[in-house]
Amino acid sequence: MTIEKCINVFDVDDVIFEEGSTGRELFVVLDGKVDIAKMNGRNKTVIVTLGKGEFFGEMAVIDGSSRSASAIAAAPKTRVMRINHARFVYLVSQQPAFALMIMDALSKRLRASNTITYRTAANP
């Protein structure tokens, strides 16, 4: 598969994937911005906005679980590259630096989530 077939372009508010959907792909932002958000009906709570060089969807590509949040384009002409499960496994096995980068990001995201959870629990 050529790299061009792995690149998608989205406009503002286009949904890349929805919370609860299944997926075995990780995405890398090439240009633009992507909101990772929790949806409650028509209400959107943005967890984080990602930009060029950042990635999302790693949990589903690793464990095959459903998506924990929605990914929505937040800028015009947002370009993302899809990395499917097979390519992800290949990259992790062949490029230790790639695997370490994923682990580092997961660790930072988990720490941030733990901090928010702790603050919420400590201040009901």
All heavy atoms as an XYZ file, in Angstrom:
950
protein
N       0.846     -1.178      0.000
C       0.000      0.000      0.000
C       0.891      1.241      0.000
O       1.823      1.350      0.785
C      -0.889     -0.013      1.253
C      -1.764      1.217      1.370
S      -2.780      1.266      2.868
C      -3.793     -0.174      2.638
N       0.588      2.185     -0.878
C       1.379      3.404     -0.925
C       1.006      4.314      0.234
O      -0.096      4.250      0.766
C       1.166      4.154     -2.253
O      -0.200      4.569     -2.329
C       1.526      3.294     -3.455
N       1.935      5.186      0.591
C       1.724      6.092      1.725
C       0.536      7.016      1.468
O      -0.194      7.372      2.390
C       3.011      6.876      2.060
C       2.926      7.519      3.438
C       3.306      7.916      1.015
C       3.109      6.575      4.552
N       0.310      7.391      0.210
C      -0.805      8.288     -0.109
C      -2.143      7.678      0.272
O      -3.068      8.383      0.647
C      -0.797      8.657     -1.602
C       0.358      9.541     -2.022
C       1.664      8.768     -2.249
O       1.621      7.530     -2.414
O       2.720      9.416     -2.233
N      -2.268      6.359      0.170
C      -3.529      5.692      0.515
C      -3.764      5.687      2.020
O      -4.862      5.394      2.467
C      -3.543      4.265     -0.032
C      -3.626      4.229     -1.548
C      -3.700      2.818     -2.051
C      -3.765      2.819     -3.569
N      -3.827      1.472     -4.115
N      -2.740      5.986      2.789
C      -2.853      6.007      4.249
C      -3.126      7.409      4.783
O      -3.225      7.598      5.987
C      -1.576      5.475      4.886
S      -1.241      3.764      4.504
N      -3.225      8.385      3.894
C      -3.432      9.774      4.321
C      -4.850     10.201      3.997
O      -5.338      9.978      2.888
C      -2.401     10.709      3.648
C      -0.997     10.334      4.119
C      -2.712     12.170      3.961
C       0.118     11.068      3.421
N      -5.510     10.787      4.988
C      -6.865     11.310      4.813
C      -6.880     12.784      5.168
O      -6.131     13.224      6.038
C      -7.854     10.575      5.720
C      -7.979      9.118      5.351
O      -7.322      8.280      5.939
N      -8.809      8.810      4.382
N      -7.744     13.526      4.495
C      -7.902     14.955      4.742
C      -9.311     15.193      5.281
O     -10.290     14.670      4.730
C      -7.672     15.775      3.448
C      -7.834     17.263      3.727
C      -6.297     15.486      2.870
N      -9.402     15.985      6.345
C     -10.673     16.274      6.990
C     -10.854     17.775      7.130
O      -9.888     18.513      7.297
C     -10.717     15.640      8.393
C     -10.627     14.145      8.376
C      -9.400     13.503      8.504
C     -11.760     13.368      8.235
C      -9.300     12.124      8.491
C     -11.681     11.983      8.220
C     -10.447     11.359      8.355
N     -12.115     18.203      7.085
C     -12.434     19.610      7.302
C     -12.880     19.785      8.754
O     -13.107     18.800      9.477
C     -13.535     20.058      6.339
C     -13.429     21.538      6.000
O     -12.632     22.249      6.643
O     -14.157     21.979      5.102
N     -13.033     21.017      9.183
C     -13.447     21.312     10.560
C     -14.746     20.569     10.887
O     -15.681     20.564     10.095
C     -13.638     22.830     10.760
C     -14.167     23.125     12.155
C     -12.330     23.569     10.527
N     -14.762     19.945     12.045
C     -15.895     19.182     12.577
C     -16.146     17.839     11.899
O     -17.094     17.145     12.250
C     -17.185     20.013     12.602
C     -17.121     21.147     13.607
O     -16.407     20.997     14.630
O     -17.771     22.186     13.383
N     -15.301     17.439     10.954
C     -15.410     16.087     10.401
C     -14.964     15.096     11.475
O     -13.949     15.306     12.144
C     -14.516     15.907      9.171
C     -15.066     16.564      7.921
O     -16.236     17.006      7.936
O     -14.322     16.627      6.925
N     -15.724     14.028     11.627
C     -15.407     13.004     12.625
C     -14.440     11.992     12.008
O     -14.726     11.398     10.969
C     -16.689     12.306     13.115
C     -16.354     11.167     14.071
C     -17.618     13.313     13.791
N     -13.314     11.818     12.652
C     -12.313     10.846     12.211
C     -12.701      9.462     12.727
O     -12.675      8.489     11.993
C     -10.903     11.266     12.666
C     -10.569     12.632     12.045
C      -9.863     10.206     12.292
C      -9.369     13.330     12.635
N     -13.060      9.404     14.002
C     -13.708      8.207     14.556
C     -14.526      8.623     15.762
O     -14.312      9.679     16.347
C     -12.721      7.077     14.885
C     -11.633      7.410     15.882
C     -11.902      7.575     17.241
C     -10.314      7.501     15.474
C     -10.901      7.857     18.147
C      -9.293      7.773     16.370
C      -9.600      7.952     17.709
N     -15.522      7.768     16.085
C     -16.427      8.056     17.197
C     -16.103      7.205     18.416
O     -15.690      6.051     18.277
C     -17.875      7.789     16.783
C     -18.402      8.753     15.765
C     -19.852      8.484     15.425
O     -20.314      7.322     15.538
O     -20.544      9.450     15.051
N     -16.330      7.801     19.569
C     -16.207      7.075     20.832
C     -17.083      5.826     20.759
O     -18.208      5.874     20.275
C     -16.671      7.975     21.974
C     -16.647      7.334     23.328
C     -17.119      8.267     24.429
O     -17.359      9.463     24.169
O     -17.251      7.787     25.567
N     -16.550      4.699     21.218
C     -17.302      3.449     21.227
C     -17.135      2.623     19.969
O     -17.454      1.431     19.966
N     -16.635      3.218     18.901
C     -16.436      2.457     17.666
C     -15.215      1.559     17.806
O     -14.360      1.778     18.659
C     -16.276      3.403     16.468
O     -15.094      4.179     16.598
N     -15.167      0.536     16.977
C     -14.001     -0.339     16.993
C     -13.006      0.171     15.957
O     -13.379      0.785     14.962
C     -14.374     -1.800     16.666
O     -15.028     -1.825     15.408
C     -15.272     -2.384     17.741
N     -11.775     -0.063     16.222
C     -10.749      0.374     15.284
C      -9.422     -0.238     15.635
O      -9.115     -0.443     16.802
N      -8.668     -0.536     14.623
C      -7.336     -1.105     14.824
C      -6.310     -0.238     14.111
O      -5.381     -0.731     13.488
C      -7.293     -2.539     14.297
C      -8.197     -3.498     15.036
C      -7.713     -3.817     16.406
N      -6.635     -4.797     16.318
C      -5.939     -5.216     17.339
N      -6.178     -4.763     18.532
N      -4.972     -6.092     17.183
N      -6.507      1.088     14.227
C      -5.602      2.023     13.583
C      -5.188      3.118     14.551
O      -5.969      3.531     15.397
C      -6.281      2.689     12.380
C      -6.677      1.720     11.290
C      -7.549      2.372     10.244
O      -8.509      3.077     10.620
O      -7.272      2.170      9.059
N      -3.978      3.573     14.384
C      -3.437      4.728     15.080
C      -3.331      5.826     14.019
O      -3.167      5.529     12.841
C      -2.054      4.348     15.618
C      -1.162      5.456     16.131
C      -0.660      5.076     17.516
C       0.021      5.661     15.221
N      -3.452      7.066     14.427
C      -3.397      8.187     13.492
C      -2.311      9.164     13.917
O      -2.125      9.404     15.107
C      -4.737      8.933     13.467
C      -5.882      8.084     12.968
C      -6.545      7.224     13.825
C      -6.290      8.154     11.649
C      -7.597      6.446     13.375
C      -7.347      7.382     11.186
C      -7.998      6.523     12.050
N      -1.629      9.740     12.937
C      -0.615     10.760     13.177
C      -1.079     12.024     12.467
O      -1.448     11.981     11.290
C       0.765     10.339     12.629
C       1.796     11.434     12.869
C       1.213      9.025     13.261
N      -1.069     13.150     13.184
C      -1.465     14.424     12.582
C      -0.302     14.937     11.731
O       0.792     15.165     12.244
C      -1.837     15.471     13.660
C      -2.268     16.779     13.008
C      -2.924     14.940     14.594
N      -0.559     15.105     10.440
C       0.462     15.632      9.530
C       0.341     17.148      9.402
O       1.344     17.850      9.324
C       0.335     14.987      8.150
C       0.490     13.469      8.108
C       0.240     12.956      6.694
C       1.855     13.049      8.608
N      -0.879     17.643      9.360
C      -1.182     19.082      9.293
C      -2.525     19.310      9.956
O      -3.393     18.444      9.906
C      -1.279     19.571      7.832
C       0.050     19.573      7.117
O       0.967     20.256      7.595
O       0.149     18.889      6.084
N      -2.701     20.501     10.537
C      -3.985     20.838     11.138
C      -4.047     20.487     12.609
O      -3.017     20.335     13.278
N      -5.275     20.315     13.080
C      -5.502     20.012     14.495
C      -6.633     19.018     14.630
O      -7.554     18.991     13.815
C      -5.863     21.280     15.259
C      -4.741     22.301     15.317
C      -5.159     23.503     16.151
C      -4.116     24.580     16.082
N      -3.002     24.396     16.945
N      -6.568     18.217     15.698
C      -7.594     17.214     15.983
C      -7.994     17.339     17.445
O      -7.131     17.343     18.328
C      -7.084     15.782     15.691
C      -8.107     14.739     16.127
C      -6.735     15.619     14.217
N      -9.298     17.464     17.674
C      -9.827     17.450     19.040
C     -10.122     16.006     19.432
O     -10.767     15.268     18.681
C     -11.143     18.240     19.142
C     -10.949     19.735     19.119
O      -9.826     20.204     19.403
O     -11.937     20.451     18.827
N      -9.645     15.619     20.599
C     -10.047     14.350     21.203
C     -11.097     14.746     22.225
O     -10.818     15.542     23.135
C      -8.852     13.628     21.870
C      -7.712     13.422     20.856
C      -9.304     12.315     22.494
C      -8.092     12.625     19.618
N     -12.303     14.223     22.045
C     -13.430     14.731     22.827
C     -14.375     13.620     23.274
O     -14.477     12.574     22.639
C     -14.211     15.743     21.988
N     -15.035     13.896     24.378
C     -16.128     13.052     24.863
C     -17.416     13.741     24.428
O     -17.563     14.955     24.563
C     -16.086     12.919     26.384
C     -14.839     12.249     26.929
C     -14.763     10.788     26.588
C     -15.310      9.941     27.698
N     -15.216      8.508     27.447
N     -18.337     12.958     23.899
C     -19.602     13.494     23.422
C     -20.717     13.079     24.376
O     -20.750     11.956     24.848
C     -19.899     12.984     22.012
C     -18.805     13.280     20.989
S     -18.500     15.025     20.712
C     -20.024     15.495     19.928
N     -21.626     14.029     24.626
C     -22.813     13.753     25.420
C     -23.976     14.387     24.659
O     -24.249     15.565     24.821
C     -22.679     14.337     26.825
C     -23.854     13.967     27.712
O     -24.732     13.217     27.313
N     -23.859     14.509     28.922
N     -24.596     13.585     23.795
C     -25.600     14.141     22.899
C     -24.908     15.064     21.920
O     -23.967     14.690     21.243
N     -25.340     16.310     21.874
C     -24.707     17.294     20.990
C     -23.599     18.075     21.688
O     -22.923     18.884     21.071
C     -25.754     18.264     20.454
C     -26.712     17.612     19.485
C     -27.561     18.668     18.810
N     -28.297     18.105     17.713
C     -27.887     18.141     16.448
N     -26.744     18.702     16.137
N     -28.624     17.610     15.496
N     -23.430     17.832     22.999
C     -22.392     18.538     23.752
C     -21.048     17.840     23.606
O     -20.943     16.630     23.761
C     -22.769     18.615     25.234
C     -24.035     19.415     25.456
O     -24.305     20.366     24.737
N     -24.815     19.012     26.440
N     -20.029     18.639     23.331
C     -18.679     18.111     23.141
C     -17.776     18.686     24.219
O     -17.700     19.894     24.391
C     -18.174     18.515     21.747
C     -16.730     18.174     21.473
C     -16.344     18.397     20.010
C     -15.965     19.818     19.750
N     -15.352     20.004     18.406
N     -17.087     17.804     24.941
C     -16.082     18.219     25.912
C     -14.723     17.815     25.372
O     -14.413     16.618     25.262
C     -16.326     17.554     27.288
O     -17.626     17.898     27.749
C     -15.284     17.989     28.293
N     -13.922     18.809     25.006
C     -12.604     18.535     24.433
C     -11.636     18.163     25.549
O     -11.447     18.907     26.506
C     -12.082     19.752     23.633
C     -10.668     19.492     23.124
C     -13.026     20.077     22.479
N     -11.034     17.005     25.416
C     -10.043     16.520     26.379
C      -8.690     17.139     26.061
O      -7.982     17.617     26.936
C      -9.949     14.979     26.342
C     -11.298     14.370     26.710
C      -8.838     14.475     27.245
C     -11.412     12.898     26.385
N      -8.343     17.119     24.786
C      -7.062     17.665     24.329
C      -7.171     17.972     22.833
O      -7.926     17.325     22.117
C      -5.894     16.679     24.611
C      -6.015     15.417     23.789
C      -4.536     17.323     24.412
N      -6.423     18.966     22.415
C      -6.301     19.271     20.984
C      -4.885     18.937     20.562
O      -3.923     19.404     21.166
C      -6.623     20.753     20.706
O      -7.965     21.017     21.127
C      -6.496     21.063     19.218
N      -4.779     18.090     19.549
C      -3.476     17.628     19.069
C      -3.113     18.327     17.770
O      -3.983     18.643     16.957
C      -3.513     16.118     18.844
C      -3.913     15.277     20.064
C      -4.073     13.822     19.665
C      -2.910     15.435     21.180
N      -1.815     18.545     17.569
C      -1.330     19.202     16.357
C      -0.314     18.357     15.624
O      -0.118     17.171     15.923
N       0.326     18.989     14.687
C       1.288     18.334     13.801
C       2.306     17.502     14.589
O       2.896     17.977     15.554
C       2.010     19.388     12.967
C       2.941     18.826     11.929
C       3.519     19.930     11.068
C       4.385     19.344      9.977
N       4.857     20.371      9.049
N       2.461     16.248     14.161
C       3.434     15.348     14.773
C       2.898     14.537     15.936
O       3.547     13.588     16.371
N       1.721     14.890     16.432
C       1.148     14.137     17.556
C       0.275     12.999     17.016
O      -0.145     13.017     15.863
C       0.353     15.067     18.460
C       1.250     16.111     19.121
C       0.495     17.013     20.065
O      -0.295     17.849     19.576
O       0.706     16.865     21.289
N       0.020     12.019     17.864
C      -0.741     10.853     17.421
C      -1.887     10.565     18.373
O      -1.910     11.034     19.511
C       0.174      9.630     17.271
C       0.832      9.217     18.550
C       0.218      8.339     19.417
C       2.084      9.715     18.889
C       0.825      7.960     20.601
C       2.708      9.346     20.069
C       2.068      8.466     20.923
N      -2.837      9.778     17.885
C      -4.002      9.392     18.681
C      -4.534      8.059     18.164
O      -4.189      7.632     17.070
C      -5.083     10.478     18.636
C      -5.571     10.829     17.250
C      -6.739     10.268     16.754
C      -4.872     11.710     16.445
C      -7.193     10.582     15.477
C      -5.312     12.036     15.170
C      -6.475     11.464     14.684
N      -5.339      7.404     18.990
C      -5.899      6.109     18.619
C      -5.023      4.943     19.018
O      -5.276      3.802     18.654
N      -3.992      5.235     19.821
C      -3.016      4.189     20.159
C      -3.603      3.092     21.046
O      -3.187      1.942     20.947
C      -1.764      4.793     20.811
C      -1.936      5.356     22.195
C      -2.629      6.717     22.249
O      -2.842      7.335     21.205
O      -2.957      7.144     23.368
N      -4.552      3.429     21.897
C      -5.093      2.392     22.789
C      -5.808      1.307     21.986
O      -5.608      0.120     22.225
C      -6.023      3.000     23.839
C      -5.278      3.866     24.830
S      -6.199      4.415     26.291
C      -7.775      4.866     25.686
N      -6.622      1.698     21.014
C      -7.357      0.721     20.208
C      -6.424     -0.121     19.341
O      -6.656     -1.313     19.163
C      -8.404      1.420     19.346
N      -5.364      0.496     18.819
C      -4.449     -0.276     17.971
C      -3.655     -1.269     18.816
O      -3.294     -2.350     18.341
C      -3.516      0.629     17.130
C      -2.346      1.147     17.924
C      -3.019     -0.092     15.897
N      -3.437     -0.956     20.086
C      -2.676     -1.851     20.959
C      -3.544     -2.985     21.484
O      -3.168     -4.153     21.407
C      -2.047     -1.068     22.138
C      -0.935     -0.161     21.617
C      -1.514     -2.023     23.208
C      -0.404      0.823     22.639
N      -4.728     -2.654     22.022
C      -5.516     -3.696     22.691
C      -6.809     -4.104     21.985
O      -7.501     -5.003     22.435
C      -5.806     -3.304     24.144
C      -6.745     -2.113     24.290
O      -7.341     -1.670     23.294
O      -6.880     -1.617     25.430
N      -7.147     -3.451     20.893
C      -8.335     -3.844     20.136
C      -9.652     -3.440     20.765
O     -10.716     -3.817     20.276
N      -9.597     -2.669     21.842
C     -10.827     -2.226     22.501
C     -11.493     -1.119     21.706
O     -10.907     -0.549     20.778
C     -10.522     -1.695     23.907
O     -10.016     -2.722     24.707
N     -12.714     -0.798     22.103
C     -13.419      0.287     21.430
C     -12.762      1.626     21.771
O     -12.048      1.747     22.768
C     -14.894      0.291     21.830
O     -15.030      0.444     23.218
N     -13.010      2.602     20.941
C     -12.440      3.939     21.118
C     -12.970      4.567     22.395
O     -14.156      4.524     22.671
C     -12.786      4.831     19.928
C     -12.369      4.275     18.573
C     -10.888      4.375     18.380
N     -10.508      3.996     17.008
C      -9.277      3.941     16.588
N      -8.281      4.228     17.393
N      -9.008      3.594     15.353
N     -12.095      5.182     23.178
C     -12.486      5.768     24.468
C     -12.989      7.201     24.329
O     -13.527      7.758     25.272
C     -11.315      5.718     25.449
O     -10.236      6.489     24.952
N     -12.789      7.799     23.164
C     -13.238      9.165     22.907
C     -13.379      9.317     21.400
O     -12.959      8.449     20.631
C     -12.237     10.180     23.463
N     -13.965     10.424     20.988
C     -14.094     10.731     19.563
C     -12.912     11.582     19.122
O     -12.344     12.337     19.908
C     -15.395     11.496     19.298
O     -16.506     10.687     19.592
N     -12.558     11.467     17.854
C     -11.514     12.309     17.254
C     -12.182     13.130     16.159
O     -12.809     12.573     15.253
C     -10.401     11.448     16.669
N     -12.057     14.461     16.273
C     -12.766     15.370     15.381
C     -11.786     16.407     14.852
O     -11.050     17.037     15.635
C     -13.917     16.066     16.141
C     -14.845     15.007     16.741
C     -14.681     17.025     15.230
C     -15.737     15.510     17.851
N     -11.780     16.596     13.540
C     -10.892     17.601     12.946
C     -11.256     18.977     13.487
O     -12.434     19.338     13.570
C     -11.003     17.574     11.427
N     -10.241     19.755     13.869
C     -10.464     21.068     14.478
C      -9.891     22.202     13.649
O      -9.885     23.348     14.082
C      -9.868     21.088     15.884
N      -9.400     21.892     12.457
C      -8.847     22.912     11.569
C      -9.139     22.497     10.127
O      -9.274     21.307      9.840
C      -7.341     23.057     11.784
N      -9.241     23.483      9.231
C      -9.466     23.135      7.826
C      -8.291     22.345      7.259
O      -7.148     22.533      7.670
C      -9.581     24.488      7.114
C      -9.540     25.535      8.166
C      -9.137     24.912      9.461
N      -8.604     21.441      6.356
C      -7.581     20.646      5.660
C      -6.648     19.913      6.621
O      -5.435     19.861      6.411
C      -6.795     21.503      4.686
C      -7.654     22.090      3.585
C      -6.842     22.918      2.632
C      -7.767     23.543      1.593
N      -7.063     24.486      0.730
N      -7.225     19.360      7.673
C      -6.442     18.554      8.618
C      -6.089     17.240      7.931
O      -6.954     16.527      7.450
C      -7.237     18.312      9.909
O      -7.399     19.554     10.590
C      -6.527     17.318     10.819
N      -4.785     16.959      7.884
C      -4.307     15.724      7.260
C      -3.786     14.785      8.336
O      -3.004     15.186      9.190
C      -3.188     16.012      6.253
C      -3.645     16.743      5.033
C      -2.552     16.957      3.980
N      -1.194     16.901      4.476
C      -0.229     16.114      3.978
N      -0.459     15.314      2.978
N       0.990     16.143      4.483
N      -4.253     13.528      8.258
C      -3.784     12.510      9.196
C      -3.339     11.280      8.416
O      -3.863     10.988      7.339
C      -4.858     12.119     10.238
C      -5.248     13.308     11.095
C      -6.076     11.508      9.591
N      -2.358     10.594      8.963
C      -1.897      9.342      8.385
C      -2.387      8.203      9.269
O      -2.211      8.243     10.491
C      -0.368      9.295      8.290
C       0.137      8.000      7.685
S       1.913      7.976      7.363
C       2.589      8.318      8.963
N      -3.002      7.207      8.647
C      -3.473      6.017      9.350
C      -2.375      4.961      9.382
O      -1.727      4.709      8.372
C      -4.686      5.409      8.630
C      -5.929      6.221      8.713
C      -7.087      5.603      7.915
N      -6.834      5.722      6.479
C      -6.584      4.710      5.657
N      -6.551      3.467      6.103
N      -6.351      4.910      4.378
N      -2.182      4.380     10.547
C      -1.243      3.266     10.684
C      -2.041      2.088     11.219
O      -2.514      2.119     12.353
C      -0.077      3.620     11.640
C       0.711      4.810     11.096
C       0.818      2.402     11.868
C       1.789      5.320     12.021
N      -2.221      1.064     10.378
C      -3.038     -0.071     10.808
C      -2.269     -0.963     11.786
O      -1.074     -0.770     12.019
C      -3.573     -0.857      9.606
C      -2.489     -1.557      8.819
O      -1.394     -1.821      9.314
N      -2.780     -1.857      7.562
N      -2.975     -1.919     12.337
C      -2.401     -2.773     13.378
C      -1.142     -3.504     12.889
O      -0.128     -3.540     13.594
C      -3.437     -3.778     13.872
C      -2.923     -4.690     14.938
N      -2.673     -4.267     16.221
C      -2.577     -6.000     14.910
C      -2.210     -5.262     16.939
N      -2.141     -6.335     16.172
N      -1.196     -4.076     11.703
C      -0.042     -4.824     11.185
C       1.177     -3.917     11.028
O       2.291     -4.294     11.414
C      -0.401     -5.484      9.850
N       0.967     -2.732     10.497
C       2.089     -1.797     10.322
C       2.598     -1.323     11.686
O       3.791     -1.157     11.885
C       1.645     -0.613      9.479
C       2.790      0.291      9.094
C       2.369      1.244      8.034
N       1.970      0.451      6.875
C       2.031      0.857      5.633
N       2.462      2.058      5.366
N       1.654      0.088      4.648
N       1.675     -1.108     12.630
C       2.053     -0.696     13.979
C       2.946     -1.762     14.621
O       4.007     -1.447     15.173
C       0.801     -0.451     14.824
C       1.087     -0.130     16.253
C       1.472      1.144     16.634
C       0.982     -1.111     17.233
C       1.756      1.440     17.958
C       1.257     -0.826     18.557
C       1.632      0.456     18.922
N       2.530     -3.020     14.548
C       3.315     -4.116     15.128
C       4.684     -4.186     14.463
O       5.708     -4.370     15.136
C       2.564     -5.468     15.014
C       3.462     -6.642     15.372
C       1.315     -5.446     15.893
N       4.726     -4.011     13.155
C       6.003     -4.014     12.441
C       6.900     -2.882     12.944
O       8.080     -3.105     13.243
C       5.770     -3.884     10.933
C       7.058     -3.766     10.157
C       7.816     -4.902      9.870
C       7.526     -2.534      9.743
C       9.018     -4.798      9.182
C       8.724     -2.420      9.047
C       9.467     -3.551      8.777
O      10.659     -3.436      8.110
N       6.351     -1.676     13.041
C       7.146     -0.528     13.503
C       7.675     -0.744     14.912
O       8.839     -0.461     15.202
C       6.314      0.755     13.444
C       6.081      1.331     12.056
C       5.040      2.444     12.112
C       7.377      1.841     11.464
N       6.823     -1.257     15.789
C       7.245     -1.505     17.169
C       8.355     -2.558     17.211
O       9.324     -2.409     17.957
C       6.036     -1.933     18.041
C       6.478     -2.512     19.368
C       5.108     -0.747     18.275
N       8.235     -3.589     16.389
C       9.236     -4.659     16.414
C      10.555     -4.246     15.758
O      11.616     -4.726     16.145
C       8.692     -5.922     15.749
O       8.532     -5.720     14.358
N      10.494     -3.368     14.779
C      11.684     -2.987     14.033
C      12.323     -1.675     14.490
O      13.477     -1.420     14.180
C      11.352     -2.886     12.535
C      10.889     -4.183     11.922
C      11.945     -5.273     12.018
O      13.105     -5.051     11.662
N      11.557     -6.443     12.500
N      11.563     -0.859     15.172
C      12.045      0.468     15.574
C      11.832      0.674     17.074
O      10.796      1.201     17.489
C      11.303      1.564     14.794
C      11.497      1.504     13.304
C      12.925      1.855     12.915
O      13.584      2.660     13.554
N      13.406      1.221     11.860
N      12.778      0.275     17.893
C      12.617      0.448     19.344
C      12.328      1.895     19.739
O      11.572      2.133     20.682
C      13.956     -0.022     19.911
C      14.517     -0.924     18.873
C      14.029     -0.383     17.560
N      12.861      2.864     19.015
C      12.599      4.272     19.340
C      11.125      4.600     19.162
O      10.558      5.381     19.932
C      13.462      5.187     18.472
N      10.491      4.010     18.165
C       9.051      4.211     17.950
C       8.268      3.646     19.137
O       7.366      4.299     19.664
C       8.606      3.546     16.634
C       7.129      3.629     16.388
C       6.555      4.805     15.928
C       6.312      2.523     16.601
C       5.189      4.884     15.684
C       4.946      2.589     16.372
C       4.386      3.778     15.911
N       8.614      2.440     19.553
C       7.941      1.813     20.696
C       8.115      2.662     21.956
O       7.157      2.867     22.712
C       8.478      0.405     20.921
N       9.320      3.167     22.190
C       9.573      4.011     23.357
C       8.781      5.318     23.286
O       8.278      5.802     24.302
C      11.058      4.296     23.507
C      11.904      3.114     23.968
C      13.383      3.439     23.857
C      11.533      2.721     25.392
N       8.642      5.887     22.089
C       7.868      7.110     21.922
C       6.396      6.868     22.282
O       5.779      7.674     22.981
C       7.963      7.601     20.468
C       7.166      8.851     20.179
S       7.149      9.268     18.429
C       6.087      7.979     17.789
N       5.855      5.743     21.862
C       4.459      5.396     22.186
C       4.311      5.199     23.693
O       3.388      5.732     24.313
C       4.017      4.120     21.428
C       4.062      4.337     19.915
C       2.636      3.662     21.894
C       3.066      5.322     19.362
N       5.234      4.472     24.296
C       5.168      4.234     25.746
C       5.299      5.535     26.523
O       4.591      5.746     27.518
C       6.237      3.232     26.183
C       5.924      1.820     25.751
S       7.074      0.600     26.431
C       8.492      0.851     25.393
N       6.182      6.412     26.093
C       6.361      7.698     26.756
C       5.063      8.510     26.703
O       4.633      9.065     27.718
C       7.510      8.465     26.095
C       7.759      9.797     26.759
O       8.150      9.812     27.949
O       7.560     10.841     26.089
N       4.453      8.567     25.541
C       3.197      9.326     25.396
C       2.091      8.710     26.245
O       1.337      9.432     26.913
C       2.785      9.382     23.936
N       1.981      7.393     26.243
C       0.965      6.730     27.068
C       1.180      7.026     28.544
O       0.226      7.289     29.281
C       0.974      5.220     26.826
C       0.304      4.741     25.546
C       0.610      3.265     25.305
C      -1.187      4.970     25.618
N       2.426      6.988     28.973
C       2.744      7.269     30.366
C       2.347      8.697     30.736
O       1.720      8.936     31.776
C       4.237      7.050     30.610
O       4.565      7.374     31.939
N       2.690      9.661     29.893
C       2.339     11.064     30.163
C       0.833     11.262     30.190
O       0.300     11.987     31.046
C       2.982     11.978     29.130
C       4.473     12.119     29.328
C       5.117     12.945     28.248
C       6.622     13.042     28.500
N       7.342     13.596     27.377
N       0.127     10.619     29.271
C      -1.333     10.748     29.225
C      -1.976     10.118     30.451
O      -2.919     10.662     31.009
C      -1.873     10.139     27.934
C      -1.481     10.962     26.712
C      -1.861     10.316     25.413
N      -1.360     11.112     24.297
C      -1.530     10.804     23.036
N      -2.195      9.723     22.693
N      -1.037     11.591     22.084
N      -1.442      8.984     30.897
C      -1.964      8.336     32.096
C      -1.701      9.189     33.334
O      -2.580      9.361     34.187
C      -1.352      6.947     32.263
C      -1.832      6.151     33.472
C      -3.338      5.953     33.437
C      -1.106      4.814     33.518
N      -0.521      9.770     33.448
C      -0.216     10.641     34.585
C      -1.151     11.854     34.617
O      -1.652     12.236     35.671
C       1.235     11.111     34.534
C       2.230     10.061     34.925
C       3.651     10.620     34.892
N       4.630      9.572     35.059
C       4.975      9.046     36.226
N       4.421      9.480     37.332
N       5.880      8.092     36.282
N      -1.391     12.459     33.451
C      -2.297     13.609     33.389
C      -3.702     13.202     33.794
O      -4.375     13.921     34.545
C      -2.290     14.204     31.986
N      -4.148     12.060     33.331
C      -5.478     11.562     33.693
C      -5.563     11.277     35.189
O      -6.556     11.617     35.846
C      -5.782     10.289     32.903
O      -7.024      9.770     33.271
N      -4.516     10.669     35.755
C      -4.492     10.394     37.195
C      -4.553     11.686     38.008
O      -5.234     11.747     39.031
C      -3.227      9.611     37.573
C      -3.297      8.177     37.149
O      -4.357      7.656     36.810
N      -2.152      7.513     37.136
N      -3.849     12.713     37.558
C      -3.857     14.001     38.261
C      -5.259     14.591     38.275
O      -5.736     15.052     39.316
C      -2.865     14.981     37.601
O      -1.555     14.408     37.688
C      -2.882     16.337     38.277
N      -5.924     14.563     37.139
C      -7.291     15.097     37.058
C      -8.229     14.283     37.939
O      -9.041     14.837     38.676
C      -7.778     15.113     35.596
C      -6.984     16.154     34.803
C      -9.272     15.382     35.510
C      -7.146     16.048     33.305
N      -8.100     12.957     37.888
C      -8.951     12.092     38.708
C      -8.716     12.358     40.191
O      -9.666     12.449     40.977
C      -8.683     10.609     38.382
O      -8.945     10.405     36.984
C      -9.561      9.692     39.207
N      -7.456     12.523     40.588
C      -7.132     12.780     41.979
C      -7.736     14.105     42.442
O      -8.337     14.197     43.509
C      -5.613     12.775     42.198
C      -5.250     13.173     43.603
C      -5.427     12.283     44.670
C      -4.774     14.454     43.890
C      -5.113     12.660     45.972
C      -4.469     14.829     45.170
C      -4.643     13.940     46.211
O      -4.352     14.312     47.489
N      -7.573     15.148     41.626
C      -8.130     16.460     41.980
C      -9.629     16.404     42.136
O     -10.194     16.973     43.065
C      -7.771     17.496     40.910
C      -6.405     18.053     41.046
C      -6.219     19.256     40.140
N      -4.836     19.293     39.710
C      -4.427     19.535     38.500
N      -5.278     19.810     37.548
N      -3.147     19.535     38.213
N     -10.292     15.695     41.228
C     -11.751     15.573     41.284
C     -12.174     14.814     42.542
O     -13.127     15.214     43.217
C     -12.270     14.847     40.018
O     -11.847     15.585     38.879
C     -13.778     14.744     40.034
N     -11.459     13.745     42.872
C     -11.791     12.952     44.056
C     -11.520     13.729     45.346
O     -12.256     13.613     46.326
C     -11.010     11.652     44.055
N     -10.462     14.534     45.355
C     -10.088     15.272     46.547
C     -10.988     16.499     46.785
O     -11.096     16.970     47.916
C      -8.632     15.729     46.445
N     -11.614     16.989     45.730
C     -12.473     18.176     45.841
C     -13.857     17.888     45.260
O     -14.191     18.418     44.202
C     -11.836     19.361     45.087
C     -10.478     19.700     45.632
O     -10.329     19.929     46.818
N      -9.475     19.710     44.770
N     -14.643     17.063     45.959
C     -15.963     16.699     45.407
C     -16.922     17.868     45.282
O     -16.917     18.859     45.825
C     -16.501     15.659     46.371
C     -15.605     15.641     47.544
C     -14.391     16.432     47.224
